[in-house]
Amino acid sequence: KTTYAAMVSNLDENVGKVISKLEELGIAENTLIIFASDNGSMQEGGFKRAWFKSSGVLRGGKRDLYEGGVRTPMIAYWPSVIKAGQTSDHISAFWDFLPTACDIAGAKTPSNTDGISYLPTLLGEKQKKHNTLYWEFFTQGGKQAVRKGKWKAIRLNVSKNPAGKLELYNLEEDISENNNVADQYPEVVKEMADLMKSSRTESRIFKFVKKVKKKKKK
């Protein structure tokens, strides 16, 4: 707990230094600062997320593909553009940052990205949304997840069974992902399984199933 408190204090101090420097340079009002976590709450270094209920009502944390692992808050500070106190329920992903940065800079967004600029949300304008979001994780047995609207599907132990059963959750009714409704909605499960397949491109480096090299007999 002491280490966690020290990390929070250190982070607060250094963010404060950045803002103070921007104010000193006279550019704080027209500088966009974005603050976000790259994943849900951790359990490294002897810290237990249950101590401070870091995930709140969300299931899981860092390295999980449940909402506690992939859903994080984001704060955008841009005094001359964003009115203080505003909130948005727009769902974005980290691959949206590049298109957003390009949009702000007036640069052309690379074509080989699935990202969508969230500058309209920052400006309070109509926002284009993702039809689906897809995640995969290669350790702890291999994991996949896809979200479409209110539906979220998760497949675990992908390394052992790439076509294993999906868990299905209705996030509008069950944000804590406690009630797996896969048996009740087989047609949705099939759609989500198809989306998992079509959403991914096989990596040459990261593999769910690693080939084991057989030793040659002497």
Buried (B, 14 or more C-beta within 10 A) or exposed (E): EEEBEEEEEEEEEEEEEEBEEBEEEEEBEEBBBBEEEEBBBBBEEEBEBEEBEBBEEBBBBBBBBBBBBBBBEBEBBBEEBBEEEEEEEBEBBEEBBBBBBBBBEEEEBEEEEEBBBBBBBBEEEEBEEBEBBBBBBBEEEBBBBBBBEEBBBBBBBBBEBBEBBBBBBBBEEBBBBEEBBBEEBEEBBEBBBEBBEEBBEEEEEEEBEEEEEEEEEE
